[in-house]
Amino acid sequence: MNDVAWIAVDWGTSHLRAWLMRFDGRVVEQRQSDSGMADLTPDGFEPALQALCADVLPRPVLACGMVGSKQGWAEAPYAEVPCMPFNISLVVTAVTEQPTLSVRILSGIKQSNPADVMRGEETQIAGYLSVNPEFDGVICLPGTHTKWVHVSAGEIVSFRTAMTGELFGLLSTQSVLRHSMGKGWDASAFLDSVDTAISRPESLAAELFSLRAKNLLNELDNDAARSRLSGLLIGAELASMRPYWLGQKVAIIGVHNLSQAYEAALIVQRVPVVTAFAEDMTVSGLVAAYSHIYGDRV
Amino acid sequence: MNDVAWIAVDWGTSHLRAWLMRFDGRVVEQRQSDSGMADLTPDGFEPALQALCADVLPRPVLACGMVGSKQGWAEAPYAEVPCMPFNISLVVTAVTEQPTLSVRILSGIKQSNPADVMRGEETQIAGYLSVNPEFDGVICLPGTHTKWVHVSAGEIVSFRTAMTGELFGLLSTQSVLRHSMGKGWDASAFLDSVDTAISRPESLAAELFSLRAKNLLNELDNDAARSRLSGLLIGAELASMRPYWLGQKVAIIGVHNLSQAYEAALIVQRVPVVTAFAEDMTVSGLVAAYSHIYGDRV
């Protein structure tokens, strides 16, 4: 562990991920725990970090995500669009019990009209721009709360959020539809439902229960039902986000399966797509931020 | 209890309601428990009924609702539209441990295209038609799974279901929006969001998260946020169900607050509305069915 210079942290609602970093920006080791922000009281953050990284503390920690929200460790203000994804003047330092500990938290981004916020995704965008400095266009970050972000000249110009992942989670595991959900994937059922929701977004409310009814009447198997639920929700999101992707190139930053689903849906709409892996972009973003904050020490 | 002739039962997913009935169709007493179908195994139905009505059993029992589903006490088949709301040839008798017990369960209704099902609402419709025999038009039954039903010449012609109540329950108590939910009601915020969702149904996916963002940015108070969530979901439902209500008279059968919300939303769309109380219609429907089954004994 001697070559660990600092610790990059992505601290979200449901997870805590840490990367032990060398000065040159390489990852020595990745660690994670399920001590997400949602499960922690304000005095629980430092012990959770210690539990994961005791052997490499008190090396400096740079964190992004919900750890900087009002319910987090220290509230980092929002920068307002249009702005760079990383805003050094808004970085906050967390108060720690252990005096030698240095924990800095990156700010989020807000937009007034229409109202929207992000925390964590801006760091992935910073990472993407550090790898693709000439990028100009739209970035889609699928997840619990999928973000669509218009990026131009290195700045976040505007963005919007759809709760698609959270809706899918609730409907597939807690609603009446849970009785009809398989584990497999039916790509053509998915794309067919994406098309339904994009072309007739008003049909969504009735189409959702139809999945249950068709399944009860033996007209739809469980794998297709799950794929159709995903397709209806992603299609409804694409209908909502049409101004973001229509006539644009889209870079998708996400995890493999989910990125693939969005890519498939967008390709049918003749949208050119490139993809990047979310975790890589988070690390790249934290490395870029670290080099800004600590300057020549990187 | 000597004048109790039979027991009318509405046995849904989450509740068991029983009315002790006289021969003349009057209610002697109403009882209920939370022994809903979802919490019972097949051998749990008879004890649950005994627990609620031991003192008046083995008087004949006539039941409607999810008790007749595949996961219920005895599976009552679906009648297929177009059909009467009550279909005597499809009534099933539950197998009971207690040989003197007589429990009959009413059938549900299904529709093949588009696929849809109902269990319980058909009895409320039968009740409404027994009170309003000349009714021709559309009946809306708001609830966990809101039904829109086209009724003509005493028959259910077609129907569709929206999971609006279930969606509202999940989003308001289990999603990130739960942090922004008040207990009060803001009628103008509700109607404004109904209008947004009806006129731009494609906006739903982004509008949902905006409630959270506006609340975080202090642009929306918690009562208005809850009313807007309800308005967006009911508006999305109305957009989906437009062929049912456009240019029609609508009878709403529901509980007070929910019926009022639907009534307010429909009146803005210049739809004439009448309302009836769900529980009354359930009892009327069970009385009408009982008189069909037992003939002159009523």
Interface residues (C-beta under 8 A of the other chain):
Chain A: K70 K110 Q111 S112 P114 A115 D116 V117 H145 R160 T161 A162 M163 T164 E166 L167 L170 L171 Q174 S175 V176 L177 P201 E202 S203 L204 A205 A206 E207 L208 F209 S210 R212 A213 K214 L216 L217 E219 L220 L233 A236 E237 A239 S240 M241 R242
Chain B: K70 K110 Q111 S112 P114 A115 D116 V117 H145 R160 T161 A162 M163 T164 E166 L167 L170 L171 Q174 S175 V176 L177 P201 E202 S203 L204 A205 A206 E207 L208 F209 S210 R212 A213 K214 L216 L217 E219 L220 L233 A236 E237 A239 S240 M241 R242
